[in-house]
């Protein structure tokens, strides 16, 4: 199969490409370290809020980044050394054997980088529901005190939020412990339902410190309980829900930014892989052409085209037809076959078929069998005189002389009417 997207690369071009790839690999080492850093950072920030994430495998993305980043780090370190050795002819033969395995491993690592970026975008969709469920469960367990109460208060203070979707979510939850309620008071008993105290109260951590008046977090919607107060215009609580606040931080600032950065790293690594493939195929072609002096200009390509394409040698088609037992004329000059012109070669074959004065067939050892000799290849056929077609002489055509007097039309007289 012929190569696709082939480019001629000289010896000087291979040296310059090797040096450029060496620098490119060192740059990609820093990108690999960035992927490792992303994995550790995501693991740290998600671990701190893991108690708020319900049914979300928060370790998948960090560990994926750590694995892919570590693999790319090793590939770029080794690739930089291999490409540096390929820039010098004396060390190229030993280094070129690592180019193809390195390219194969890079393909799988590249797919891992792409998957890591897509995981970040996919994680955004799942994270919102997980945060919402986790925050609502934490609100239900708030009255039990302990670590949950502390973390929920710290969350609302740090992210300047209140409740899951807003501060009114606390109105639907019994978040005050019964030990701190005076059930003998009439106002408290009125708010009790099946032993559960529900009121328009919120924890102190919902208070907005930027409010000018002291925070009102009990009887929030009862204007009559407070002096010169209107909850619709003078609310002293954070209006943003904690689900939205966390999504702004984790999704927009972390996962989305890391995802776009990872896709950019994927593009850089893809360019590195393509250039390394060109270098590898060009070096292999030079060693196949002349192992003793692999400095010839050869083609570099990405892959072989299954659809077919142009052949590198113009006389290969003629050789294949001759080896298949095509009838030929011994008088055809081999110089036409060796000229590299497909058109002249095909004309030679057609003229040979028309003459039909001799035959060439494939011998048992793959040589060319003629009527008298066996030749190892077409180039060994001796040059023979060109076939000359005899001239055909046609007698001149003589036009007969027309005698007008010899032929006379008889004249008949007709009677008058």
PyMOL commands that set and color helices and strands:
alter all, ss='L'
color gray80, all
select helices_A, chain A and resi 11-48+50-52+59-86+89-95+97-140+142-144+146-159+167-172+178-180+186-190+204-206+223-225+242-289+316-323+334-337+342-355+378-380
alter helices_A, ss='H'
color red, helices_A
select strands_A, chain A and resi 3-4+7-9+192-193+196-197+298-300+303-304+361-362+368-369+374-375
alter strands_A, ss='S'
color yellow, strands_A
deselect
rebuild
show_as cartoon
